[in-house]
Amino acid sequence: MIQVRVWDWPTRLFHWTLAALIIALVITGNVGGNAMVWHFRCGYGVLSLLIFRIIWGFCGGHWSLWRQLTCTPSLVRQYLTPTSPPTSFLGHNPLGSLSIIAILGLLGLQVSTGLFSDDEIANSGPLVRFVAESTVSLATRWHKGYGKTLILLLVAIHLLAILWYFIRKKENLTRAMLTGNKTALAAAPSSKDGPANWLLALVCLLISAGLVFALINLGASPI
């Protein structure tokens, strides 16, 4: 049994920070009023993290790279076939890979529609002025309705999958995301996780935050 560094620090911080921001978004969105200021800020934070994760998927730790997602049709079919021999995945398994893509994609759509939403009371997205009223109405309807519901549903499925793995397969996925390590039966590549990688992650995050800042201030009048 070998301990392998699977999830590097930047990936783990991304995961837990994203989870905290989603909780904050749900709370502030339901409270409304003055809490909407923080709802927007948390939304900008999520968008920054999503851009960071896209970049990090090309230059991050070995198991955080996009090419490690095992969700080809043949692998998914094999994974779902009861008669197939059991296969161990150090990174995300085929269903987990699909889940990650679905959650990140829906979150991207959700924060994007938030930029064009308007509650017609006191809060509107920073890019509302660039689109037609019909587009604003469509974005608002998705953001407050279907989008929010789908994300909560996927999060619930994600949590149930973690619980199922813990009870049925005796695999603690939460601990792996906390410590970064997983136990392997044979030697496997480890994700680089040191100061140089952390500095690279910081640069990627600053670039992501800078892009979001420029986006939300697009067309703003100079002071």
C-alpha positions as CSV (number, residue, x, y, z in Angstrom):
1,M,0.0,0.0,0.0
2,I,1.5,3.3,-1.1
3,Q,0.5,6.8,-0.2
4,V,0.2,9.0,-3.3
5,R,-0.3,12.8,-3.4
6,V,-3.3,13.1,-5.6
7,W,-4.8,16.5,-4.8
8,D,-2.4,19.4,-4.6
9,W,-2.9,22.3,-2.3
10,P,-4.3,24.7,-4.9
11,T,-6.9,22.1,-6.1
12,R,-8.0,21.4,-2.5
13,L,-8.3,25.1,-1.7
14,F,-10.3,25.6,-4.9
15,H,-12.6,22.8,-3.8
16,W,-13.3,24.0,-0.3
17,T,-13.4,27.7,-1.2
18,L,-15.9,26.9,-4.0
19,A,-18.1,24.9,-1.6
20,A,-18.1,27.8,1.0
21,L,-19.0,30.3,-1.7
22,I,-21.9,28.2,-3.0
23,I,-23.3,28.0,0.6
24,A,-22.9,31.8,0.9
25,L,-24.6,32.4,-2.4
26,V,-27.6,30.3,-1.4
27,I,-27.9,32.1,1.9
28,T,-27.5,35.6,0.6
29,G,-29.7,34.9,-2.4
30,N,-32.5,33.7,-0.1
31,V,-32.1,36.6,2.4
32,G,-32.0,39.3,-0.3
33,G,-32.0,43.0,0.6
34,N,-28.6,44.2,1.7
35,A,-27.2,40.7,1.6
36,M,-27.3,40.9,-2.2
37,V,-24.1,43.0,-2.1
38,W,-22.4,39.9,-0.8
39,H,-24.3,37.7,-3.2
40,F,-22.7,39.5,-6.1
41,R,-19.3,39.5,-4.5
42,C,-19.5,35.7,-3.9
43,G,-20.6,35.3,-7.5
44,Y,-17.6,37.2,-8.7
45,G,-15.5,34.9,-6.4
46,V,-17.0,31.8,-8.0
47,L,-16.4,33.1,-11.5
48,S,-12.7,33.8,-10.6
49,L,-12.4,30.3,-9.2
50,L,-13.9,28.7,-12.3
51,I,-11.5,30.5,-14.6
52,F,-8.7,29.5,-12.3
53,R,-9.7,25.9,-12.4
54,I,-9.8,26.0,-16.2
55,I,-6.3,27.3,-16.3
56,W,-5.1,24.9,-13.6
57,G,-6.5,22.0,-15.5
58,F,-3.6,22.6,-18.0
59,C,-0.7,23.4,-15.6
60,G,-1.7,22.0,-12.2
61,G,-0.8,18.8,-10.4
62,H,-0.9,15.5,-12.3
63,W,-4.3,14.4,-11.1
64,S,-5.9,17.8,-11.5
65,L,-5.2,18.0,-15.3
66,W,-8.1,17.8,-17.6
67,R,-6.6,14.9,-19.5
68,Q,-6.9,12.8,-16.3
69,L,-10.7,13.0,-16.4
70,T,-11.8,9.4,-17.2
71,C,-15.1,10.1,-18.9
72,T,-14.7,8.7,-22.4
73,P,-17.9,6.8,-23.6
74,S,-16.1,3.5,-23.5
75,L,-14.8,4.0,-19.9
76,V,-18.3,5.2,-18.7
77,R,-19.9,2.1,-20.3
78,Q,-17.4,-0.2,-18.8
79,Y,-17.7,1.4,-15.4
80,L,-21.5,1.0,-15.5
81,T,-21.4,-2.6,-16.6
82,P,-22.0,-4.9,-13.6
83,T,-20.0,-7.8,-15.1
84,S,-16.9,-5.7,-15.7
85,P,-14.0,-6.3,-13.4
86,P,-13.7,-3.7,-10.6
87,T,-11.3,-0.9,-11.5
88,S,-9.6,1.4,-9.0
89,F,-9.3,5.1,-9.9
90,L,-6.8,7.3,-8.0
91,G,-8.3,10.4,-9.6
92,H,-12.0,10.8,-10.5
93,N,-13.8,7.7,-11.7
94,P,-15.9,8.0,-15.0
95,L,-19.1,9.1,-13.2
96,G,-17.1,11.5,-10.9
97,S,-15.5,13.0,-14.0
98,L,-18.9,13.6,-15.6
99,S,-20.1,15.1,-12.3
100,I,-17.2,17.5,-12.1
101,I,-17.8,18.7,-15.7
102,A,-21.5,19.1,-15.1
103,I,-21.1,21.0,-11.8
104,L,-18.4,23.4,-13.2
105,G,-20.4,23.9,-16.4
106,L,-23.6,24.7,-14.6
107,L,-21.8,27.0,-12.1
108,G,-20.3,28.8,-15.1
109,L,-23.8,29.2,-16.6
110,Q,-25.2,30.3,-13.3
111,V,-22.7,33.1,-12.6
112,S,-22.8,34.1,-16.2
113,T,-26.6,34.6,-16.2
114,G,-26.2,36.5,-12.9
115,L,-24.1,39.1,-14.8
116,F,-27.2,39.8,-17.0
117,S,-29.9,39.4,-14.3
118,D,-32.2,42.1,-12.9
119,D,-34.7,41.7,-10.1
120,E,-36.4,44.9,-11.2
121,I,-36.2,46.2,-7.6
122,A,-32.7,47.3,-6.6
123,N,-30.2,44.7,-7.9
124,S,-29.0,44.2,-11.4
125,G,-26.0,42.5,-13.0
126,P,-23.1,44.6,-14.2
127,L,-23.6,43.7,-17.9
128,V,-27.4,44.2,-18.1
129,R,-26.9,47.4,-20.1
130,F,-25.3,45.5,-22.9
131,V,-28.2,43.2,-23.8
132,A,-31.8,43.4,-24.8
133,E,-34.6,43.3,-22.2
134,S,-35.7,39.9,-23.4
135,T,-32.2,38.5,-22.8
136,V,-32.2,40.0,-19.3
137,S,-35.6,38.4,-18.6
138,L,-34.4,35.0,-19.8
139,A,-31.2,35.2,-17.8
140,T,-33.0,36.2,-14.7
141,R,-35.6,33.5,-15.0
142,W,-32.8,30.8,-15.4
143,H,-30.7,32.3,-12.6
144,K,-33.4,32.4,-10.0
145,G,-35.2,29.2,-11.1
146,Y,-33.9,26.3,-13.2
147,G,-30.2,27.1,-12.7
148,K,-30.4,27.3,-9.0
149,T,-32.5,24.1,-8.7
150,L,-30.1,22.1,-11.0
151,I,-27.0,23.2,-9.1
152,L,-28.6,22.2,-5.7
153,L,-29.6,18.9,-7.2
154,L,-26.1,18.1,-8.5
155,V,-24.6,19.2,-5.2
156,A,-27.0,16.8,-3.4
157,I,-26.1,13.9,-5.7
158,H,-22.4,14.7,-5.2
159,L,-22.8,14.5,-1.4
160,L,-24.8,11.3,-1.6
161,A,-22.1,9.8,-3.8
162,I,-19.5,10.6,-1.2
163,L,-21.6,9.0,1.5
164,W,-22.2,5.9,-0.7
165,Y,-18.5,5.5,-1.3
166,F,-17.8,5.8,2.4
167,I,-20.5,3.3,3.4
168,R,-20.3,0.7,0.6
169,K,-16.7,1.0,-0.6
170,K,-15.1,2.1,2.6
171,E,-13.4,4.9,0.7
172,N,-13.2,8.3,2.5
173,L,-13.2,10.8,-0.4
174,T,-13.5,13.7,2.0
175,R,-10.4,12.9,3.8
176,A,-8.5,12.6,0.5
177,M,-9.6,16.1,-0.4
178,L,-8.5,17.3,3.0
179,T,-5.1,15.6,3.1
180,G,-4.4,15.4,-0.6
181,N,-3.3,11.7,-0.3
182,K,-4.8,8.4,-1.4
183,T,-3.7,4.9,-0.9
184,A,-2.7,3.0,-4.0
185,L,-1.9,-0.7,-4.5
186,A,1.0,0.0,-6.8
187,A,3.3,2.9,-7.6
188,A,1.5,5.8,-9.3
189,P,2.4,9.4,-10.4
190,S,2.2,12.0,-7.6
191,S,1.0,15.5,-8.2
192,K,3.6,18.1,-7.7
193,D,2.7,20.1,-4.6
194,G,5.4,22.5,-3.5
195,P,6.2,26.3,-3.3
196,A,6.8,26.6,-7.0
197,N,3.4,25.1,-7.8
198,W,1.7,27.3,-5.2
199,L,3.3,30.4,-6.7
200,L,2.1,29.3,-10.1
201,A,-1.4,28.8,-8.7
202,L,-1.3,32.3,-7.2
203,V,-0.4,33.8,-10.5
204,C,-3.2,31.9,-12.2
205,L,-5.6,33.1,-9.6
206,L,-4.5,36.7,-9.9
207,I,-5.0,36.5,-13.7
208,S,-8.5,35.0,-13.2
209,A,-9.5,37.6,-10.7
210,G,-8.1,40.3,-13.0
211,L,-10.2,39.0,-15.9
212,V,-13.3,39.1,-13.8
213,F,-12.6,42.6,-12.5
214,A,-12.2,43.8,-16.1
215,L,-15.4,42.0,-17.1
216,I,-17.6,43.5,-14.4
217,N,-16.2,46.9,-15.0
218,L,-16.6,46.7,-18.8
219,G,-17.8,50.0,-20.1
220,A,-17.9,51.6,-16.7
221,S,-17.5,55.4,-16.7
222,P,-14.1,56.6,-15.5
223,I,-14.1,58.4,-12.2
